[in-house]
Amino acid sequence: MKRVLSFAGNIIFVAVVLYLCYFIIQAAQNQSPDVFGYRMLRVMSDSMEPVFGSGDCIIVKELPFDEIKVGDIITFSSADPALLGSLNTHRIVDIAEDRITKETIFYTKGDNNSWVDDYTTCYEDIVGKYTYKLPFGKKFSSFLEKLSNREFYFVIVIIPVLLCFLSCVIQLAGDVRKKLK
């Protein structure tokens, strides 16, 4: 029984390490990993003050088209050439139908801005709806920013993950040898 629990624990540990590797690789490529429809994002400007500001970490959740309404705070891939397709998180101030394409379009605005965004967005560009701001998000965001430094990333992330993985493999090999005896 002890061996079975040890083996199960090792399998769970390996699964967690592999998931963390996936998360880290996604973050290193400036992508936000999806966890059961939720994504964590780092805020880059103060356009949504006082709800959240630059450096905060927010959680957004995928949402069906029919649940989108005026007043929702959404994250979307911006069509604004100045943002180069980056993600933007603003509040929906109006929903309309495009006269040419007949597609539903969303007008957005930052709460801290006095103007509506110059470019509209469509459902296909929406990543998700803002659900909450992480406590201590600015500190976590600062840590994530340091991960973009390759040396820091290697020392703080890669080496410990490899050591944990190696330890797990050695323990699994030992358990397998004991079972074979």
C-alpha positions in Angstrom: 0.0 0.0 0.0 2.9 2.4 0.9 4.4 1.8 -2.5 1.2 2.5 -4.3 0.7 5.8 -2.5 4.4 6.7 -3.2 4.0 5.9 -6.9 0.7 7.8 -7.1 2.3 10.8 -5.3 5.2 10.7 -7.8 2.8 10.6 -10.8 0.9 13.6 -9.4 4.2 15.5 -8.8 5.4 14.8 -12.4 2.0 16.0 -13.7 2.3 19.2 -11.6 5.9 19.8 -12.8 4.8 19.3 -16.5 1.9 21.7 -16.1 4.3 24.3 -14.5 6.6 23.8 -17.4 3.7 24.5 -19.8 2.8 27.6 -17.8 6.3 28.9 -17.8 6.9 28.3 -21.5 3.6 30.1 -22.3 4.6 33.1 -20.1 8.1 33.2 -21.6 6.5 33.5 -25.1 4.3 36.3 -23.9 1.2 34.2 -24.0 -1.3 33.7 -21.2 -1.9 30.1 -20.4 -5.5 29.0 -20.2 -6.5 27.1 -17.1 -10.1 25.8 -17.3 -11.1 28.9 -19.3 -9.4 31.4 -17.0 -6.3 33.4 -17.8 -4.1 35.6 -15.7 -2.9 38.8 -17.3 -0.6 41.6 -16.3 -2.0 45.2 -16.7 0.3 47.5 -18.6 -1.4 50.9 -18.2 -3.6 52.9 -15.8 -6.5 53.3 -18.3 -8.8 51.3 -16.1 -8.0 53.1 -12.8 -9.5 52.9 -10.1 -10.7 49.3 -10.9 -7.1 48.1 -11.6 -3.9 49.8 -12.6 -0.5 49.3 -14.2 1.3 46.3 -12.7 -1.8 44.6 -11.3 -2.5 41.0 -12.2 -6.1 40.3 -13.3 -8.0 37.1 -14.1 -10.3 36.9 -17.1 -12.7 34.2 -18.1 -13.9 33.1 -21.5 -17.5 34.0 -22.0 -20.1 33.0 -24.6 -21.3 35.6 -27.0 -24.8 35.8 -25.6 -23.5 36.8 -22.1 -21.6 39.9 -23.3 -23.3 43.2 -22.2 -22.7 46.9 -21.9 -20.7 47.6 -18.7 -18.7 44.4 -18.9 -14.9 44.8 -18.7 -13.4 42.6 -21.4 -9.9 41.8 -22.6 -9.5 41.7 -26.4 -6.9 41.7 -29.1 -6.8 45.4 -30.1 -7.2 46.5 -33.7 -5.4 49.8 -32.9 -2.2 49.9 -34.9 -0.5 51.7 -32.0 -1.0 48.6 -29.9 0.2 46.2 -32.6 -2.5 43.6 -31.8 -1.6 43.5 -28.1 -4.3 42.6 -25.5 -6.3 45.5 -24.1 -8.7 45.5 -21.2 -11.5 48.1 -21.3 -15.2 48.4 -20.5 -17.9 47.9 -23.1 -19.8 51.2 -23.5 -21.9 50.2 -26.5 -22.8 47.3 -28.7 -23.9 47.8 -32.3 -24.1 46.1 -35.7 -21.5 46.9 -38.3 -23.3 48.5 -41.3 -21.2 46.7 -43.9 -20.5 43.3 -42.4 -23.6 43.1 -40.2 -21.3 41.7 -37.5 -21.8 42.7 -33.9 -19.2 45.2 -32.8 -18.2 46.4 -29.3 -17.2 50.0 -28.4 -14.9 50.1 -25.5 -13.4 52.7 -23.2 -10.9 52.8 -20.4 -12.5 54.0 -17.1 -9.7 56.5 -16.7 -9.9 57.7 -20.3 -12.2 60.6 -21.4 -12.7 59.1 -24.9 -14.1 56.0 -26.4 -11.4 53.8 -28.1 -10.9 54.7 -31.8 -11.1 51.1 -32.9 -14.0 48.7 -32.3 -13.7 45.0 -31.5 -15.6 41.9 -32.5 -16.4 38.7 -30.6 -13.6 36.8 -32.3 -11.1 39.2 -30.8 -12.4 38.9 -27.2 -10.2 36.8 -24.9 -12.4 37.0 -21.9 -14.3 39.0 -19.2 -12.5 40.5 -16.2 -13.5 38.6 -13.1 -11.1 39.9 -10.4 -7.8 41.5 -9.5 -5.3 39.3 -7.6 -4.2 40.5 -4.2 -0.5 41.2 -4.1 -0.7 41.2 -7.9 1.8 44.0 -8.3 4.5 41.9 -6.4 3.7 38.9 -8.5 3.8 41.0 -11.6 7.2 42.3 -10.6 8.4 38.7 -10.2 7.0 37.7 -13.7 8.8 40.7 -15.2 12.1 39.5 -13.7 11.4 36.1 -15.4 11.9 37.8 -18.7 15.6 38.2 -17.8 17.1 34.9 -19.1 19.7 34.5 -16.4 17.1 35.0 -13.6 14.7 32.7 -15.4 17.3 29.9 -15.7 18.4 30.1 -12.1 15.0 30.6 -10.5 12.9 28.4 -12.7 14.7 25.9 -15.0 17.3 24.6 -12.5 14.8 23.9 -9.7 12.3 22.3 -12.1 15.0 20.1 -13.5 16.3 19.1 -10.0 12.7 18.2 -8.9 12.1 16.3 -12.1 15.4 14.4 -11.7 14.7 13.6 -8.1 11.3 12.3 -9.1 12.7 10.1 -11.9 15.3 8.7 -9.5 12.7 7.9 -6.9 10.4 6.3 -9.6 13.3 4.2 -10.8 14.0 3.0 -7.2 10.3 2.1 -6.7 10.3 0.1 -10.0 13.4 -1.8 -8.9 11.9 -2.6 -5.6 8.7 -3.9 -7.3 10.8 -6.1 -9.7 12.6 -7.8 -6.8 
